[in-house]
Structures are given as C-alpha cells and as structure tokens.
Amino acid sequence: MLNISSDVIRGYNDTIILYLLLDKPSYGYEISKQIKQISEEKYVIKETTLYSAFTRLEKNGYITSFSSSDNTSGKRRTYYRITDAGRDYYRLKCDEWNLTLEVVSKFIRNGD
C-alpha cells in the first residue's frame, strides 16, 4: 500500500491537527488515532512530529493547552483547544492547500 511521505505532508500537519480541534478539545493520543483512522492508515503521524506541532501551534497562539483528569482511568492528560487565531490560520492553510492543489494538478498526468 502506498503511504504519504512525511516530506510531502509536513507543511500540512498543522492543518490536520487544527481540523481535529475545530469541534472539541482533544489530546495527543486521540488526535494521532484519528489521523490514522481518517486517512485509512495512509498517514500515521510520528509522536515527535505531533508534539513538535503542538509546541509550535501553542507558541504561535493557534492552540492552548490544559490538563484534565480522564474520568475512567483518573490519569491526567494534556488537552489542546483551538483559538480564534487558530481558526483563522486553519482557513488560511485551507486556501493555501486549494491553490497548491490547483497548481500541482497542472503537472500531473493521469493514466500515462
């Protein structure tokens, strides 16, 4: 099975993470699981990549973090929540992706 190269997707890890935070806060393991599931296992984000992205997104004001106890296990987890600036950045990255897709598609031959 063909998987997405980390070099190709690197610039869109932020977009993927912000997408998953649009509706509700979440934590690292859950976000990693969702990426794997939604991509049908064509993209599996590395833990170091994920946590580097969290650090960068938080430093830039696109997400905030908070600790909470999991009710079932009692384990404390760090959750992440998207900010208004993060929502704006997400929309900007989506527009950038659409432009990228438009341009790169001009150089893709299908069926040759």
Helices and strands as residue ranges (DSSP letters): H 6-9, G 10-12, H 13-21, E 26-27, H 28-38, H 47-59, E 63-69, E 76-82, H 84-105
